[in-house]
Amino acid sequence: MKKLLEKFHAVFLNGYDSQDHEGISKVKDLTETPIPEERGTAGQNRIKIDLLIHDLKVPLAVIEAGITSLLNRQEKYGPLTEKQIKVLQRALRNTKVTQNLVTDALELGRSRKGVMNLANVRLSRCFGEALLELFDLNNSALSEKIKACRSLDRLKETLRPEGLLLEIDNRLWSAKLPLDEGKIKQIVRNLLSNALKYRKREVLLRAYKDESSLIVCIKDDGEGIPAKYHKKIFDCYFQMDPSETCPVRGHGLGLAGVKVLLEDMGGKMTLSSDEGQGAEFVVSIPLTRG
């Protein structure tokens, strides 16, 4: 461990080669649209919190780059033992978790202020990046396989053995749609993460388009959610009674955040579930500006 700490000092205190992590020397504010000024004490506190959250992006990027350098440039920084590699990989995964939380918090802040970043983006990009962000945290081998997929059919084949089934038409997959990419990725990632956590065997991700909306359905075959909780699970920090046989579905903040993002886009979400019957979340996202 002492030698591992010395390597951290070499990377973080003496600096690392910026070429070790592409783009790290160009870390910048990724907020595309200025946040409108809020008035009063509450508004000022909100701005302070947003700035503090935003300021976490650069140090987290530096930490990620440093750990990546230690793992990938052992000829430069020195060899690592198997235990040291496991420690660094765990640190890297948790750094990425924190980066996702920061991104989610900033997106919710922009959403509350009515900031939308609509652009014509391919559904394959939105869903593909959401899958990468999700599996980067707990299954890096699968993440690398996803990166290598060059078609929807290949992606379906890659995910099927992992218990994730895709039902998406090839034309829709490659179509460009007017979407807020950041919000869509956050919605899909949160719902998929929840479903994968509580499935028994499989999760189904289905997407299709009607006359004016994109419909995304995420269904698991887990223990399900009792009907009496169907409204409460969308409250921040709500948890089921520990004595319930059905599992607690996350900390509640993820579903509450998804609901906020959808409402701000003019969308909606429905839940179909009961004890022992799994759970299906159906998300409707308008493709036209109201």
Secondary structure, 3 states (H helix, E strand, C coil): CHHHHHHHHHHHCCCCCHHHCCCHHHCCCCCCCCCCCCCHHHHHHHHHHHHHHHCCHHHHHHHHHHHHHHHHCHHHHCCCCHHHHHHHHHHHHHHHHHHHHHHHHHHHHHHHCCCCCEEEEEHHHHHHHHHHHHHHCCCHHHHHHHHHCCCHHHHHHHHHHHCEEEEECHHHHHCEEEEEHHHHHHHHHHHHHHHHHHCCCCEEEEEEECCCEEEEEEEECCCCCCHHHCCHHHCCCCCCCCCCCCCCCCCCHHHHHHHHHHHHCCCEEEEEECCCCCEEEEEEEECCCC
